[in-house]
Every structure is written in structure tokens, then in C-alpha cells.
Amino acid sequence: MRARIGRGALCVSVLLFLFTTLLFVGIFYRGRAIQTVRLSQEYYFLVRDCRETTADAVAGDIYLSGGAGYLLDDDEVVVACYYAQTDAEYVRGVMESKGVDTRVVALQAKSFSLNGKRAASRARVEANAQTVDSCARILFDAANGLERAEIGQDEARAAVRGVVKSLAGLRGGNEEGVFSLWNVALLRAERRGKELAEGILFSKDLRYLQVALCVTVLHCADCFS
């Protein structure tokens, strides 16, 4: 009788040990969950090279002449951003014929990993990047339309306000702490858009904000690392 009780107690102890072990392993692997955020956005920046000491002056000249004037790097100022290399190369050729030296810089957003609890946000992160990319394309079309006199101030202003509303909507839905740095970038672009929508819009203003959004997408991995 005592032997049976001893064997029963042993079985219970073994089962309890196995249950505890499996529970620990499950928690451990959930904590180490890894999801890959896959981004495919690629942009073709038409840039002018400059020295670091003259970057601000070159950016100002480009902006005054109708370009974005966005400082991409210490020695690169963006004239415009395109979504096809052929378009960027065509404009580069046109500017070269006018005696303006530019070159095309192709940059692609990098995929990255989210670990642990952050992994659950993968789909939302990808959706955020896609929405920001769509907003940039809206501004690109509006800038071209404004430059060609195909749209007026009302249509251009509506495009900017639509982008601002989309950015604010994204930010409002990103309540998790993982989005803190990303939300800061969204807020920066949102504020710039609000400022632009209050005055007379020029194509260069829309191009600047478009480039800023494209750069935000390119730096997506930095915001979630």
C-alpha cells in the first residue's frame, strides 16, 4: 500500500515538474519571439553635391529655384525625389543640359526584426510605413500638378491637409511604446504640413515635405531598433 502511495506521489511530482518546465519554455520562447518587418519602398533622389560648410547655402539656392532643398546628408542636397529611376535620370539629363550638375542616389528601405513583445506590432509597423509612403506620393502628384498649373491652390491645400490628417490618424493609433520615436517623426511632418496649408503653396514646399516623408520611411528601422 505504501509502495503504491509512493509511486503515485512520484508520478504527481514528475507531472508537476514537466508542466512547470513546459510553462517556462513557453514563456521563454514567447519572450524571444522574432518577426521581420519587410519594407520594399525604393526612392530615387536627384541630388546636388556640396561641401559640408556650404550645404545650407546650396539647400537655400535649390529651394529658391523650385527644388526641395532638403539636406539628405552633410554633402548632398535633394532637388527632387522620384519613384522610377528613368524619371530621375531624365530630369538629371535636362538639368545637365542647363549646366546644373546633379546625380541620382537610389535608396531602399531596409527590412528589420522586432523582438519579444515588439514582434506583435509587425503588421502595424508595415502598415504605417506604407501609409507614409502613400502620403509622400500624394504630395509628389500635387507638386507636379501645381508646377504644371493642372491644379490650383485649393486642390494643393486639400492634398496637404489630407496628408496631415492621415499622419495624425496614424499617430493617434500608435499607442504602444514601441512607436514612440516613429510618432515623433510623424508629428514633425504633421506640423510642417499644417504650416504649409496656412499659406500660399508652391511646388517646392510640397516636394520638401514629400522628401521628408520618404526619408522617414527609409529611417523606419532606426525608429524601432
ZAMARGU-4260 file (C-alpha; in steps of 0.2 Angstrom, whole numbers, plus 5000, padded with zeros to 4 digits):
<rodrens>
0) 5000/5000/5000 | 5014/5012/5005 | 5023/5007/4989 | 5008/5012/4978 | 5006/5029/4988
5) 5025/5032/4985 | 5024/5028/4966 | 5008/5039/4965 | 5017/5054/4973 | 5032/5051/4962
10) 5021/5052/4947 | 5012/5068/4953 | 5029/5076/4956 | 5035/5071/4938 | 5020/5078/4930
15) 5021/5094/4940 | 5039/5096/4935 | 5035/5093/4917 | 5021/5105/4917 | 5032/5118/4925
20) 5046/5115/4913 | 5034/5117/4898 | 5026/5133/4905 | 5044/5140/4907 | 5049/5135/4890
25) 5033/5143/4883 | 5035/5159/4892 | 5054/5160/4887 | 5050/5157/4868 | 5036/5170/4868
30) 5048/5182/4876 | 5060/5179/4862 | 5048/5180/4848 | 5055/5187/4832 | 5045/5195/4817
35) 5053/5203/4802 | 5046/5219/4796 | 5048/5218/4777 | 5049/5235/4768 | 5051/5237/4749
40) 5050/5256/4746 | 5064/5262/4735 | 5067/5281/4731 | 5077/5290/4718 | 5084/5306/4724
45) 5091/5319/4712 | 5104/5327/4722 | 5117/5341/4721 | 5134/5338/4729 | 5141/5351/4740
50) 5154/5354/4754 | 5148/5352/4772 | 5152/5371/4775 | 5141/5376/4760 | 5127/5364/4762
55) 5114/5376/4770 | 5118/5389/4756 | 5116/5376/4742 | 5100/5370/4750 | 5093/5388/4750
60) 5098/5390/4732 | 5089/5374/4727 | 5074/5379/4737 | 5073/5396/4729 | 5075/5389/4712
65) 5060/5377/4714 | 5068/5362/4721 | 5065/5353/4738 | 5081/5359/4745 | 5081/5345/4758
70) 5098/5341/4766 | 5100/5322/4764 | 5117/5321/4770 | 5131/5333/4775 | 5136/5335/4757
75) 5120/5330/4747 | 5105/5342/4745 | 5090/5334/4737 | 5082/5343/4722 | 5068/5331/4720
80) 5063/5313/4723 | 5056/5301/4711 | 5049/5283/4711 | 5056/5277/4695 | 5075/5278/4690
85) 5071/5283/4672 | 5061/5298/4678 | 5076/5304/4689 | 5088/5301/4675 | 5078/5310/4663
90) 5077/5326/4674 | 5096/5324/4678 | 5099/5325/4659 | 5088/5340/4657 | 5097/5349/4672
95) 5114/5344/4664 | 5109/5352/4648 | 5106/5368/4658 | 5123/5367/4666 | 5117/5361/4683
100) 5127/5346/4689 | 5116/5333/4698 | 5117/5314/4701 | 5104/5301/4706 | 5105/5292/4723
105) 5094/5276/4724 | 5090/5272/4742 | 5079/5257/4748 | 5071/5255/4765 | 5078/5241/4775
110) 5069/5226/4782 | 5072/5223/4801 | 5067/5212/4816 | 5056/5216/4830 | 5060/5205/4846
115) 5049/5200/4861 | 5034/5210/4864 | 5038/5221/4850 | 5035/5207/4837 | 5017/5208/4839
120) 5017/5226/4831 | 5025/5220/4815 | 5009/5222/4804 | 5005/5239/4811 | 5023/5245/4808
125) 5022/5239/4790 | 5005/5247/4788 | 5012/5263/4795 | 5027/5264/4783 | 5015/5260/4768
130) 5004/5274/4773 | 5018/5287/4775 | 5024/5281/4758 | 5006/5284/4750 | 5006/5301/4758
135) 5023/5306/4750 | 5016/5300/4733 | 5001/5311/4735 | 5012/5326/4738 | 5023/5321/4723
140) 5007/5321/4712 | 5001/5338/4719 | 5018/5346/4717 | 5019/5341/4699 | 5001/5347/4696
145) 5004/5363/4704 | 5020/5366/4694 | 5011/5362/4678 | 4996/5373/4683 | 4985/5357/4682
150) 4978/5361/4699 | 4976/5376/4709 | 4979/5382/4727 | 4963/5374/4734 | 4967/5356/4727
155) 4985/5358/4733 | 4979/5363/4750 | 4967/5349/4751 | 4981/5337/4747 | 4992/5343/4761
160) 4978/5343/4773 | 4973/5326/4768 | 4991/5320/4772 | 4991/5329/4788 | 4975/5320/4793
165) 4982/5303/4789 | 4998/5306/4799 | 4988/5312/4814 | 4977/5297/4812 | 4992/5285/4812
170) 5000/5294/4827 | 4984/5293/4837 | 4983/5274/4833 | 5001/5270/4838 | 4998/5270/4857
175) 5011/5256/4861 | 5028/5262/4867 | 5037/5254/4853 | 5030/5268/4842 | 5037/5282/4852
180) 5052/5288/4841 | 5041/5284/4825 | 5027/5295/4832 | 5040/5309/4834 | 5044/5308/4816
185) 5026/5308/4811 | 5022/5323/4822 | 5037/5333/4814 | 5030/5330/4797 | 5012/5334/4803
190) 5017/5351/4810 | 5026/5355/4794 | 5011/5351/4784 | 5000/5362/4795 | 5011/5376/4792
195) 5011/5374/4774 | 4992/5373/4772 | 4991/5390/4781 | 4999/5400/4767 | 5002/5400/4748
200) 5008/5384/4742 | 5022/5381/4730 | 5028/5365/4722 | 5045/5366/4731 | 5035/5366/4748
205) 5026/5350/4743 | 5042/5342/4737 | 5051/5346/4753 | 5038/5338/4763 | 5037/5323/4751
210) 5056/5320/4753 | 5054/5322/4772 | 5041/5308/4772 | 5052/5297/4760 | 5067/5299/4772
215) 5056/5295/4787 | 5051/5278/4778 | 5070/5275/4775 | 5074/5278/4793 | 5060/5267/4799
220) 5072/5253/4806 | 5081/5267/4816 | 5064/5271/4825 | 5061/5253/4830 | 5078/5247/4834
</rodrens>
